Amino acid sequence: MKLVHNRRKLTIGLLRLTDAAPVIMAKELGLFADEGLDVSLSIEPSWATLADKLAYGFVDAAVMLAPLVLATNIGLRGVPRPLIVPMNLSLGGNTVSLSPRWREPRGTKPTLAVVHAFSSHNFLLRYWLAARGIDPDRDVSLTVIPPARVVDALHEGRIDGFCAGAPWGELARSAGLAETAATSHDIWRNGPEKVFAVPRAWAEDDSQTLHAVLRALLLAAQYCDVPQNADAVAMALAQADYLDMPAKLLRASLPGAAAPSRFFSHAATFPWLSHGVWFLSQMVRWGYLAATADCSAIAAASYRPDLYAGVARELGVAVPLTTSKCEGAHGQLWFLDATPGPIAMEPDLFCDGAIFDPDSLRCTQSAQPMPNL
């Protein structure tokens, strides 16, 4: 344990979601304290509230939606305050949950909820619907509801389904309100989910503290990714101060489950520029961003793999030799070039078999689409 004389106090904001596990466990395991950090966790009711608190400085950092970071940086929402992503926090973990009403004849379009307009959930749901021949802007009505409220909205009949992070899909399924139509792994296998976001100014003014935070988070991510630790993680997350839900419900989306969040394997913690470019390309596709936008430049200004690499090397964690890669190009196990050694990677297919080249911003069709669309 490190001997620290001065503790840096900071507040990290998050929502009641399973994929906040690395931040919660960094506190519960004493990893923040080991780095000389006095960290408070602020549980927020919605992504809009959390984004505003981060913009106005009421929280120092946040478990954040990657598209929301990008949208903030290019002035598409709220108070402009440049943010950076020095670390990815999770892969997968979302579900598309549909009520039986989805199949009923009706005179109106079905209504589906996403947790924020600038969310992975919105763009994954749109991608999945389009791949099935459903126009998300014409054939359904999309609305925004915070994740903690989607199950109530489904129960009250205000929506016919939703795309949200765990544990809300499992809660709707276990209550008999919805069926899981797809997981995020069914849409984009091992695609990115939450990121760790901090104001750029804070990162530049207090780089030592950020370095310490990233050390703790990277160690916590390794712990959370071990299936044998899933019961302990679920018990910690279940506490009233955090998610305040049954541990059994949370366990269903942790490593070892059928479609879990990933926290470390498959280079889950690396902030890939190609992830940012893909989200930006979807903003262009669905009319949130002009086609003339320089997606590569926006992603490079937002994602900071250089900051991640410094911490990872210090901890002996392999660092990819590139900051961007083709997404959706692998249908089987493969190895990523990295130092000090290669990283074992799993498939990363899209549900429609497309391959996204971040250099050309184009999707090309693969010979091997993901099965069971």
C-alpha positions as CSV (number, residue, x, y, z in Angstrom):
1,M,0.0,0.0,0.0
2,K,1.2,3.5,-0.8
3,L,2.0,6.0,1.9
4,V,0.3,9.2,1.0
5,H,0.3,12.4,3.1
6,N,-2.0,14.5,1.0
7,R,-5.3,13.2,-0.3
8,R,-6.9,14.6,-3.3
9,K,-10.7,14.9,-2.9
10,L,-12.8,14.4,-6.0
11,T,-16.4,13.4,-6.9
12,I,-17.2,10.9,-9.7
13,G,-20.8,10.9,-11.1
14,L,-22.6,7.8,-12.3
15,L,-26.0,6.3,-12.9
16,R,-27.5,3.2,-11.4
17,L,-26.1,0.8,-14.0
18,T,-24.1,-2.4,-13.7
19,D,-21.4,-1.1,-16.0
20,A,-20.4,1.4,-13.4
21,A,-18.8,-1.5,-11.6
22,P,-15.1,-0.5,-12.1
23,V,-15.7,2.9,-10.5
24,I,-17.7,1.4,-7.6
25,M,-15.2,-1.4,-7.0
26,A,-12.3,0.9,-7.1
27,K,-13.8,2.6,-4.1
28,E,-15.0,-0.6,-2.4
29,L,-11.7,-2.4,-2.8
30,G,-9.7,0.6,-1.5
31,L,-8.0,1.1,-4.8
32,F,-8.7,4.9,-4.9
33,A,-7.5,5.2,-1.3
34,D,-4.3,3.3,-2.2
35,E,-3.6,6.0,-4.8
36,G,-4.1,8.8,-2.2
37,L,-7.5,9.7,-3.4
38,D,-10.6,10.6,-1.4
39,V,-13.3,9.8,-3.9
40,S,-17.1,10.4,-3.4
41,L,-19.5,8.8,-5.8
42,S,-22.6,10.8,-6.9
43,I,-25.5,8.8,-8.1
44,E,-27.5,10.8,-10.7
45,P,-31.0,10.3,-12.0
46,S,-30.3,10.9,-15.7
47,W,-27.6,11.3,-18.3
48,A,-28.7,14.9,-18.9
49,T,-28.3,15.7,-15.2
50,L,-24.9,14.1,-15.1
51,A,-23.7,15.8,-18.2
52,D,-24.8,19.2,-16.8
53,K,-23.1,18.5,-13.5
54,L,-19.9,17.6,-15.3
55,A,-20.1,20.7,-17.5
56,Y,-20.7,23.0,-14.5
57,G,-18.0,21.4,-12.3
58,F,-20.4,19.9,-9.7
59,V,-18.6,16.5,-10.4
60,D,-15.0,16.1,-11.3
61,A,-15.4,13.1,-13.6
62,A,-18.1,10.7,-14.7
63,V,-19.0,7.3,-16.0
64,M,-20.4,8.7,-19.3
65,L,-22.0,7.9,-22.7
66,A,-19.3,8.1,-25.4
67,P,-21.7,9.9,-27.9
68,L,-22.7,12.4,-25.2
69,V,-19.0,13.3,-24.7
70,L,-18.6,13.8,-28.5
71,A,-21.8,15.8,-28.7
72,T,-20.7,18.0,-25.8
73,N,-17.3,18.7,-27.4
74,I,-18.8,19.8,-30.7
75,G,-21.5,22.0,-29.2
76,L,-24.5,19.8,-30.0
77,R,-25.9,20.0,-26.4
78,G,-25.6,22.0,-23.3
79,V,-22.8,24.1,-21.9
80,P,-19.6,23.7,-24.0
81,R,-16.8,22.4,-21.8
82,P,-14.3,20.2,-23.6
83,L,-14.2,16.7,-22.3
84,I,-11.7,13.9,-22.9
85,V,-11.9,10.1,-22.7
86,P,-8.7,8.7,-21.3
87,M,-10.2,5.2,-20.7
88,N,-13.0,3.0,-21.9
89,L,-14.9,1.4,-19.1
90,S,-17.0,-1.4,-20.6
91,L,-18.1,-3.3,-23.7
92,G,-21.7,-4.6,-24.2
93,G,-24.3,-4.7,-21.5
94,N,-27.4,-3.3,-23.2
95,T,-30.6,-5.0,-24.1
96,V,-33.4,-4.3,-26.6
97,S,-36.4,-5.2,-24.5
98,L,-39.8,-5.4,-26.2
99,S,-43.3,-5.7,-24.7
100,P,-45.8,-8.3,-26.1
101,R,-47.6,-5.2,-27.4
102,W,-44.9,-4.9,-30.0
103,R,-46.6,-7.7,-32.0
104,E,-50.2,-6.5,-31.6
105,P,-52.0,-4.8,-34.5
106,R,-52.3,-1.1,-34.0
107,G,-53.2,2.1,-35.7
108,T,-50.3,4.0,-34.3
109,K,-46.5,3.5,-34.5
110,P,-45.0,1.6,-31.6
111,T,-43.0,3.7,-29.2
112,L,-39.4,2.7,-28.1
113,A,-37.3,4.5,-25.5
114,V,-33.6,5.2,-25.4
115,V,-31.8,6.7,-22.5
116,H,-30.5,9.8,-24.3
117,A,-30.4,11.1,-27.9
118,F,-26.6,11.0,-27.8
119,S,-26.2,7.5,-26.4
120,S,-24.9,4.2,-27.6
121,H,-28.4,2.9,-27.0
122,N,-29.9,5.2,-29.5
123,F,-27.4,4.4,-32.2
124,L,-27.3,0.7,-31.5
125,L,-31.1,0.5,-31.6
126,R,-31.3,2.5,-34.8
127,Y,-28.6,0.2,-36.4
128,W,-30.5,-2.9,-35.3
129,L,-33.8,-1.7,-36.5
130,A,-32.4,-0.6,-39.9
131,A,-30.7,-3.9,-40.3
132,R,-34.1,-5.5,-40.0
133,G,-35.7,-3.2,-42.5
134,I,-37.3,-0.9,-40.0
135,D,-36.8,2.8,-40.5
136,P,-36.3,4.2,-37.0
137,D,-37.4,7.7,-38.1
138,R,-40.5,6.5,-40.0
139,D,-41.7,3.2,-38.7
140,V,-41.4,3.7,-34.9
141,S,-41.5,6.6,-32.5
142,L,-38.4,7.1,-30.4
143,T,-38.5,8.9,-27.1
144,V,-35.9,9.6,-24.3
145,I,-36.4,8.2,-20.8
146,P,-33.7,7.8,-18.1
147,P,-32.7,4.2,-17.6
148,A,-34.1,4.0,-14.1
149,R,-37.6,4.9,-15.4
150,V,-37.9,2.7,-18.5
151,V,-39.4,-0.3,-16.7
152,D,-42.1,1.9,-15.0
153,A,-42.8,3.4,-18.4
154,L,-43.2,0.0,-19.9
155,H,-45.4,-1.2,-17.1
156,E,-47.6,1.9,-17.5
157,G,-48.0,1.3,-21.2
158,R,-46.3,4.6,-22.2
159,I,-43.7,2.7,-24.3
160,D,-43.6,-0.6,-26.1
161,G,-40.0,-1.3,-25.6
162,F,-36.6,0.2,-24.8
163,C,-32.9,-0.1,-25.2
164,A,-31.1,0.4,-21.9
165,G,-28.1,-0.8,-20.0
166,A,-28.2,-3.5,-17.3
167,P,-29.9,-4.3,-15.1
168,W,-33.0,-2.7,-16.5
169,G,-33.6,-5.2,-19.3
170,E,-33.3,-8.1,-16.9
171,L,-35.6,-6.4,-14.5
172,A,-38.3,-6.0,-17.2
173,R,-37.8,-9.6,-18.3
174,S,-38.0,-11.1,-14.8
175,A,-41.2,-9.0,-14.1
176,G,-42.8,-10.5,-17.2
177,L,-43.1,-7.1,-18.9
178,A,-40.8,-7.7,-21.9
179,E,-38.7,-10.2,-23.8
180,T,-35.1,-9.6,-24.6
181,A,-35.1,-9.1,-28.4
182,A,-31.4,-8.5,-28.7
183,T,-28.4,-7.7,-26.6
184,S,-25.7,-5.1,-27.6
185,H,-23.5,-8.1,-28.3
186,D,-26.1,-9.3,-30.9
187,I,-25.9,-5.9,-32.6
188,W,-22.2,-5.2,-32.3
189,R,-20.2,-8.0,-30.7
190,N,-17.9,-6.6,-28.1
191,G,-18.8,-3.1,-29.1
192,P,-18.0,-0.1,-26.7
193,E,-20.3,1.0,-24.0
194,K,-19.4,3.4,-21.1
195,V,-16.3,5.6,-21.0
196,F,-14.6,7.5,-18.2
197,A,-14.8,11.2,-19.0
198,V,-13.1,14.2,-17.4
199,P,-12.9,17.9,-18.4
200,R,-9.8,18.6,-20.5
201,A,-8.8,21.5,-18.4
202,W,-8.9,19.4,-15.2
203,A,-6.8,16.7,-16.9
204,E,-4.2,19.3,-17.9
205,D,-4.1,21.2,-14.6
206,D,-4.0,18.1,-12.4
207,S,-2.5,15.3,-14.5
208,Q,-1.0,13.5,-11.5
209,T,-4.4,13.0,-9.9
210,L,-5.9,11.8,-13.2
211,H,-3.0,9.4,-13.5
212,A,-3.8,8.0,-10.0
213,V,-7.5,7.7,-10.8
214,L,-6.7,5.8,-14.0
215,R,-4.4,3.4,-12.1
216,A,-7.2,2.6,-9.7
217,L,-9.8,2.1,-12.4
218,L,-7.5,-0.1,-14.5
219,L,-6.9,-2.4,-11.5
220,A,-10.6,-2.4,-10.7
221,A,-11.5,-3.3,-14.3
222,Q,-9.2,-6.3,-14.1
223,Y,-10.9,-7.4,-10.9
224,C,-14.4,-6.9,-12.3
225,D,-13.6,-8.9,-15.4
226,V,-12.9,-12.2,-13.5
227,P,-16.0,-14.4,-13.5
228,Q,-15.0,-15.7,-10.0
229,N,-15.3,-12.2,-8.6
230,A,-18.8,-11.6,-10.1
231,D,-20.7,-12.6,-6.9
232,A,-18.6,-10.1,-4.8
233,V,-19.1,-7.4,-7.4
234,A,-22.8,-8.0,-7.5
235,M,-23.1,-7.8,-3.7
236,A,-21.1,-4.5,-3.7
237,L,-23.2,-3.0,-6.4
238,A,-26.4,-4.1,-4.8
239,Q,-25.9,-1.8,-1.7
240,A,-28.3,1.0,-1.1
241,D,-25.7,3.6,-1.6
242,Y,-25.1,2.4,-5.2
243,L,-27.7,0.5,-7.4
244,D,-30.0,-0.6,-4.5
245,M,-31.1,-3.8,-6.3
246,P,-31.0,-7.5,-5.6
247,A,-27.5,-8.9,-6.3
248,K,-29.0,-11.8,-8.2
249,L,-30.5,-9.4,-10.7
250,L,-27.1,-7.6,-11.2
251,R,-25.2,-10.9,-11.4
252,A,-27.0,-11.7,-14.7
253,S,-25.0,-9.0,-16.6
254,L,-21.6,-9.6,-15.1
255,P,-18.7,-11.8,-16.4
256,G,-19.7,-15.4,-16.4
257,A,-23.3,-14.7,-17.5
258,A,-24.7,-15.3,-20.9
259,A,-24.3,-11.8,-22.4
260,P,-22.2,-9.9,-19.9
261,S,-20.5,-6.5,-19.8
262,R,-16.7,-6.8,-20.4
263,F,-14.4,-4.7,-18.3
264,F,-10.9,-5.7,-19.2
265,S,-10.6,-8.6,-21.8
266,H,-10.8,-7.8,-25.5
267,A,-8.8,-4.6,-24.8
268,A,-12.0,-3.3,-23.1
269,T,-10.3,-0.4,-21.3
270,F,-8.5,1.0,-24.3
271,P,-10.0,4.3,-25.7
272,W,-10.1,3.4,-29.4
273,L,-10.3,6.3,-31.8
274,S,-12.2,4.1,-34.1
275,H,-15.0,3.7,-31.6
276,G,-15.4,7.5,-31.5
277,V,-15.4,7.7,-35.3
278,W,-18.1,5.0,-35.5
279,F,-20.4,6.9,-33.1
280,L,-19.8,10.1,-35.1
281,S,-20.5,8.3,-38.3
282,Q,-23.9,7.3,-36.9
283,M,-24.6,10.9,-35.9
284,V,-24.0,11.8,-39.5
285,R,-26.1,8.8,-40.7
286,W,-29.1,9.9,-38.7
287,G,-28.9,13.6,-39.2
288,Y,-27.5,14.8,-35.9
289,L,-24.2,15.9,-37.5
290,A,-23.4,17.4,-40.8
291,A,-21.8,15.2,-43.4
292,T,-18.9,17.7,-43.7
293,A,-17.8,17.2,-40.1
294,D,-14.3,16.0,-39.6
295,C,-15.1,12.8,-37.6
296,S,-11.5,11.7,-37.3
297,A,-10.4,15.1,-35.9
298,I,-13.3,15.2,-33.4
299,A,-12.5,11.7,-32.2
300,A,-8.8,12.5,-31.9
301,A,-9.5,15.6,-29.8
302,S,-11.8,13.6,-27.5
303,Y,-10.2,10.2,-27.0
304,R,-6.8,10.2,-25.3
305,P,-5.1,6.8,-25.7
306,D,-1.8,8.4,-24.9
307,L,-2.9,9.1,-21.3
308,Y,-4.2,5.5,-21.0
309,A,-1.0,4.1,-22.4
310,G,1.2,5.8,-19.7
311,V,-0.8,4.2,-16.9
312,A,-1.1,0.8,-18.6
313,R,2.6,0.5,-19.2
314,E,3.3,1.4,-15.6
315,L,1.0,-1.5,-14.5
316,G,2.3,-4.0,-17.0
317,V,-0.9,-4.0,-19.1
318,A,-0.5,-4.6,-22.8
319,V,-1.0,-1.5,-25.0
320,P,-2.2,-1.8,-28.6
321,L,0.4,-0.6,-31.2
322,T,-2.4,1.3,-33.0
323,T,-5.1,3.7,-31.8
324,S,-7.6,2.8,-34.4
325,K,-8.8,-0.4,-36.1
326,C,-11.4,-1.7,-38.6
327,E,-14.6,-2.5,-36.6
328,G,-16.6,-5.6,-37.4
329,A,-13.8,-7.3,-39.3
330,H,-13.3,-10.4,-37.1
331,G,-15.6,-13.4,-37.0
332,Q,-13.4,-15.5,-34.8
333,L,-10.7,-15.3,-32.1
334,W,-7.7,-13.1,-33.2
335,F,-4.7,-11.4,-31.8
336,L,-4.1,-7.7,-31.6
337,D,-0.5,-6.4,-32.0
338,A,0.5,-4.8,-28.7
339,T,3.4,-4.2,-26.4
340,P,4.8,-6.0,-24.5
341,G,2.8,-8.8,-26.1
342,P,-0.3,-9.4,-28.2
343,I,-3.8,-9.1,-26.8
344,A,-6.3,-12.0,-27.3
345,M,-9.4,-10.6,-29.0
346,E,-12.8,-12.1,-29.6
347,P,-15.2,-11.6,-32.6
348,D,-16.4,-8.0,-33.2
349,L,-19.1,-8.6,-35.9
350,F,-22.0,-6.2,-36.6
351,C,-25.4,-7.8,-37.0
352,D,-25.5,-7.0,-40.7
353,G,-22.0,-8.2,-41.4
354,A,-20.7,-4.8,-42.3
355,I,-17.1,-3.8,-41.7
356,F,-16.5,-0.2,-40.6
357,D,-13.2,1.4,-41.8
358,P,-12.6,4.5,-39.7
359,D,-10.2,5.9,-42.3
360,S,-12.8,6.0,-45.1
361,L,-15.8,6.4,-42.8
362,R,-17.5,3.7,-44.9
363,C,-19.1,0.4,-44.1
364,T,-18.4,-2.5,-46.5
365,Q,-20.2,-5.8,-46.6
366,S,-18.5,-8.8,-45.0
367,A,-18.8,-12.3,-46.3
368,Q,-19.8,-13.5,-42.8
369,P,-22.7,-11.6,-41.2
370,M,-23.4,-12.4,-37.5
371,P,-25.7,-15.3,-37.2
372,N,-29.2,-15.2,-35.7
373,L,-30.1,-11.6,-36.6
